[in-house]
Amino acid sequence: MPTVSLTLIRPGDDAPELFWARRCADRSFLGGFHAFFAGGVEPVDRDIADHFEFDDAALRVAAIRETFEECGLLFGNGEIQRYSRSERTDEVVANAGRNLDLERLEPLGWWRMPKFLDVAYTTAFFGVRLTEGEAAQVDDLADQLDESEFDSGQWIDATQALEKWHRGEVFLTKPIHCLVDTVAAADGVPKSFPSPESFGETPKRAGTSAAGEICGGVVMLPLKTPTLPPATHTNCIVVGKQQLVVIDPGPSDPDDLAPLLDHLERRDGRLEAIALTHHHPDHVGGVQALTERWDVPVIAHPKTLELLPDIASLRTGAIDDGDTIEVDHPGELVAHFTPGHAPGHLAFHQPDIDMVIGGDLVASRGTIIVDPPEGDMGDYLESLHRVLEMNPRVLMPAHGQMTTRPAELLQHYIDHRKMREQKVVDALEQFGPATTEQLVPKVYEDAPKAVYPIAERSLLAHLLDLQQRQIAQQSDGCWLLVIGC
Ligand SMILES: [Zn+2]
């Protein structure tokens, strides 16, 4: 099912302006990113489309309807009409029917969302150029946004928009960046839209790119890895403009690593280093191939370096808590020691953007394994608290989407582990002394049986942590509460 996106462009004082809005941080799809009006094609759009000759009439109607719903602007009867939030009903669009101004929409091209977004959307992009006369009528568009979709919006000179992106103040997906770039490059409202290599002319030939420079100098490149379901990819991050640092090149399979190699070959920049959050195979699988191609050091915590395969053949650089990695733009990365999931786990903080590249500290979906002896629940909780105290603006997990609400996600993880710990204590109280095998169905009664083997490892991590804190103890292979607890 295709989706549609509509970009409004108006003549500005010096340069064309476009209207963009920030998607609410809690939106599961691209929360916190700046975007245009967008949505899916509904049955009502197809009904209305029957009145029109355009091949893509349903898409055009959908784009007009979504814009109407999201900001109250309707293109009908040869003019723009404004509607307050309470007036935006389905009937308005249905009644406008054959009077909708479909011809005002210019098709800009097709784009298929890359896999890391977990959606199979193919999007038709449209643009509408407003006239000088119309420009003044839509000054207050930001006040009219659907607050369930967007938390802010503005008319912005496209050049300024690009600067905001460059400085990491806003995040853009590749097609949105491409459109902003085109408007910025145009002298006046652009006469043509993005080049065929970025947008496709048909859905089948839709442009797509796994690599998105979500803000200046930060490329998110999800690569297919043999990771733990439901995750299928590991986010490889390429930081820098001319001097590049690759974080967590996951795949060992050459086909899966190819998008990263292609990306690095295409950039004029030099690869300076490979940095690792930790030693797990889905984070380091590409190290060997990269170091064979580029003679660069592998930078990681000493405990990670110790656990790397083929360590003898690598040039390494050990870093620890507080150490920095040089990056030309957006600026240096600061390492934060965050063990628990893995003994040498580091999270990298980029202070200028206030972004944490979090490795396997959290995931936007699924769970993080804490498997003893490598995993340590006490350390893990402490690491979550450490990053929570940093209160970063953005967090990029190794699996899933970035979040602009890191504190909420981290707190959720802490609460979830604490809830599970309480279940462990309750189960020990009721059923102890008991083996981990006996405890799993009690502690994980909410989980499907298939995950019990993994759950048992987490349970053991909780028990060892409780033992460390002298709340639980082990006797004859059974676990029980410490008397008096
Ligand atoms: Zn891991």
Residues whose N, C-alpha, C, O or C-beta is under 5 A from the ligand:
A	BS01	ZN	H280 D360
